[in-house]
Amino acid sequence: MPASPPSMPPAPLSLSQIEARFKSRIWRGNAWGASDDPVISSGFQGLDKELPGGGWPTRNLTELLLSAEGLGEIRLLSRALGEITRSERNILLVAPPYIPYMHAWEHQGIDSHRVVLVRACKPAERLWALEQGIRSAAFGAIVGWLPEASQQATRKLQILSRTAAGLVFLFRPARAQFESSAAPLRILLNPVRGHSHTLSLYLLKRRGAPFVLPVRIPLPQAAVFSRPAELKPVPAPLTN
């Protein structure tokens, strides 16, 4: 019998066909990235407008870079944290530099009974506590202070955050903006001169089009920290 002719390879897909088929999995560098991950509103309309998805992203690591501590960084998160505690979920704080002033947190709408605090000094202990908090899936939000973090550490936290159903924030100093990080969202926080209750936010990295202009956010007026915390190492063993 005569041999059957070889089958022809399928024609390559056009760019429009590729975009239609994988619409939810790819994004152009000059457009918003598509994602199925839910978000939680920041409570600030101007900021939500510039955040991919319209709010703080869950299942992802968010880095907030501070030019100085006590700028109002907790007040920036207070509306989202308040929403989390109202939904009866807990918040984990890892190694804050000052003792939280819980009366002010309550004034910001955050249920202080749902705030768990871990004290740790060494970078390895802080990283371990963050990892365990994410793995536990017991928190609606995890907020950690990690001044020293390698790209490998942020990559590990980002991978773990992909399994978390809540928010994961990492506070780092402003100098870290020049270091590589796996966090898909990085924001630099600066005070606005002459406006003690206003923050200037620079979106250094986000999924989608870059945004070079700062976003000015008027903050609710309340002090949320009291005196420096006497930090002690976490007694748990540092195991993977």
N, C-alpha and C positions, 0 to 999 in steps of 0.2 A: 504494500500500500504506500502511496506517496506520503512523505512526511508532511505534517501540518506546518503551515508557515509560522514562524516565531511571532509571539504576541508583541505588540508594540508597547513600549513603556508609556505610562500615563503622562499626559502633557503637564508641564509644571504649572502650579497655581500662580495666578496673577497677584499683584500686591493687594488689590481690592478684595480678591477671594480669600487671601490669607487673613486680612483684617476682619472680614465678615465671619470667618470660621473660628478665629481665636480672639474675638472681640474682648472677652472678659479676662484674657490672660496676657495681653500685650498693651503697651501704651507708647505713644510718641513722646519724645522729649519736650515738645512744645505744647503738650496738652495734658489735661488732668488724667491721672492714672485711675483705671477702673479696679475696684476691689469689692469683694463680697463681705469684707470685715465690717462689723458694726462699729459705730462711733458713739461717743457721748459728748453732747454739746458742752463747749467751754463755758457757756453762759454769756459770752460776749459776741455780739452779732458780727462785729468787724473782724474778729479773729476767726470765727467759724467760716466766714466767707472765704478765707484764704487757706484753711486747712483742707486737705483732700478728704472728701466725704462729708465735709461740713461739721467737723468736731474732732475731739481727741480720738486717735485711733486705738481700738482694742487690738489685742493679739500682735502688738508691735511695741518696740522699744522707742520711747521718746526721750531725747536729751534736751535739757534746759540748761543753758550755759550762762553763768552769773558773773557779772563784772565785780560784784561784791555780795556778801550774804545779807539777808534782811531787806531786799529790795521790794518785797511784796510778792515773792514767788509762791508762797502758800495761798495768799489771797487770790492770785491768778488761778489757782487750781480749786479754790474753795467751792465754787458752784458745782463743778463736776463731782468733787468729793462729797458734797452735801447730798447730791442726787443718789450717789452710791449708798450712803448710810441710810437714806430714806427707803431704799429698796432692800434694807436689812442685810446688807453685805458689809464686811469688815474692810478696814484699811490698815496696811502694814507700813510703818515708818522704820527705815533702817539707818541707824547712825546719824540722826539729825544733829547739827552742831549746837543747838540750843534746846532747852526743855520746852516742849509745846505748852502754851498758855491756854488750857482747855476752855476756860470761860470765853475767851475770844473765839475759839473754834466753834463753840456752841452758838455764839452770836453770828457766825458766818453760815450757820445752818448745818454744821457737821455734828453728828451725834458722837460725843467723845467716848461713850461706852463701846463704840465699835472701832476705836483706834488702838492698835497694838504697836508697841514700841520695842525695838531691838537696839541695844547699845553695843557698839563694837568700835574698836580703834584701828586695828590693823586692816590694810586693804584686803588681804586674803579673807579675813573674817567677815568683812562687809560683803564681799562678793559671794561668799558661801551663804550668808543669810539671805541675800537677794535670790540666789538660785533656789534655795529651799522654799522660800516664800512663793516663787512662781510655780515650782513643781507641785506645791501643796494644793493649788487650785482653791484655796480657802479664802481668797481675798478679791474684792472687787477692784481694788487699786493697790499698787505697791509703789512707794516713793522712797528712793534711796539716795544717799549722798556718797558719791564715789569719786573723790578728787583725782585719784590715780587709777586709770583704766587703760589697758592695752587694747589694740584692735581685736586681738584674740578674745579678750574678756567681753567686749561689746558684742562680738559675733556670737559668742555662747549665750549671752543674755537675750539677743534677738531671736536666736533659734528656740530658746525656751519660751520666750514671749509668744511665739506663734501658737503655742499650745494653751495659752492662758485666755480666759474669757473676759478678762478685765484690762485695766490700764496699767502700764508700767512706765514710771517716770524715773529718770536718772538726773540728779543735779550734779553738775561739774563746773569747774572754774572756766572763765571766758578764754583762758589760754588754750583750752582743749579744742577750740575751734580749728586750730591749725594741725590737729592730729587726726588720723584716719579713724573712722568709726563706722560700725555696721548699722547704727540706728538709722532707719529710713526718714525720721523727722528730727531735725536739730534746729533749735531756736536760741538765739542770743538775746538775753534780757539786759536792758540798760535803763537807768532812771532818766526821767525827763527833767532837765534843769529848770528849777523854778516851779515844778509841779510834783510835790512830794507823794501824791497818790496816783501817779500816772507812770506806766511802763511803756518803753519803746521796744518792740519785738522785731528782730530781724530773722526771717525764715532762711537760714543758711542752707538747709537741705530739706526737700520734701518730694514726694512723688508727684511729678507733673511739672508744669512750667515754673521756672524760677521767679522769685518775687524779690526785687531789689530794694523796694521802698519799705521803711519800717511801718509796723502797725502799732498805733497808739491805743493803749488800753487804760481807761479810768478804773481804778481799783476801789473796792469797798474799803472803808476806813476802819481799821481795827488792827491792833498789834497781836500777832499770833504766837510769838515766842517771848519767853521771859529771860532767864539768865543762862549763861553757858552751861551745857550739860556736862556732868562728870561721867565721861564715857568709860565703860569697862568692857574688856573683851568678852565675847560670847563664850560661855563655858563648854559648848558642844564641840566635839572633835571635828576637824576640818577634813571631811571625807567627800569623795565624789559620789 
